[in-house]
């Protein structure tokens, strides 16, 4: 199994865990920490230089939208939970890809 396959499976695992945990209480201690760590690994392993720009634009758009959803009353605990969990997963990935992009740009 190569690096991109591992990153792909970790990305899928993070999204699935975030959605399921948003729908039902899994009772997993430190779930947020687990999602943050998975997101950080995905940011390091799964996003290459060629796809960094698209990933960053999509990630920033998602995080802004998820943040706005939390402010809407009556949206439902499930949707708010899913958005919060996906944000915990996506934020470190976006941060790491942004830092990698900045370092690449500064090196040019």
N, C-alpha and C positions, 0 to 999 in steps of 0.2 A: 504494500500500500504506500503510495507516494504522498508527498506533502500536500498537494492540492486535494487529494481524496480525503485525507484526514481533516483538512480545513472545511471541506464541503460537508462531511458528516457532522462535524462539531457545530457548524452553522445550523444545519437541520435540527440537531439535538437541542440547541439553544432556543430556536423558534418554537419547537414542539413543547419543550418544558415550559417556556414562558406562557404559551397559550393555554395549556392544560392547567397550569398553576393559577392562571387568571380566572379560569372557569370554576375550578373546584379547589378547595384548600387541601393541598397535598401534605401539609404538616411537615415539610422539609425544613429543618433548622438551617438558617443562613442561606436561604434560597437566593436572596439578592446577591450575596457574595459569590455564589456558584455561577449565577448568570453573568456577573461582571467578569469573573475569571474566564468563562467561556468566550465572552465577547472580546476580551483582550487577546486570547489565543487566536481567535478568528481574524482579528485585525493584523496580527503578526504573520499568520500562516496563509490565509486564504485570499488576501487582496494584493494583487501585483501592481506594478507601476502603470501598466496599460489600463487597468480598470479603476485606478484610484480616483480619478475625477468623477466618474459616474457614481461610484460608491459614496463619495463624499457628498455629492449633490443629493442623492437619494436618501442618505443617512440624515443629513441636515433637515431635509423636507419632512422626513418621518418624525424626527425628534420634535420639530416645531409643531407638527400636527398632533402628535401624541400629547404634548404639553397642553395644547389648546383643548383637547378632549377632556382632560382632567378638570377643567374649569366649567364644564357644562353640567348643570344639575339635571338629574333625572335620566342620565345616560345609562345608568345601570352599573352595579358593582362589578359585573363580569367584564364589561368593556373597559372600565377604568383599570381593573386589575391586569387585564391583558396588555393595555397600553403602558402601564407602569413597568410590568415585567419585560416587555419588549424594549422599553427605553433603557432599563438596567442592562440588558444584553447588548443593545446597539451602541450606547454611548461610549464605552471603552474602545470598541472596534473603530468607531468614527474618529475618536481622539488619536488612536495609534496610527491610523492611516493618514490623518492630517499631519502628525509629527513626521512620519516617514516621507510624506510629500514635501514638507518644508525643508527637511534635511537634504533631499534630492535636489530641490530647487536651489538651495543655498550652495550646494556643491558644484552646480553648473557654472 
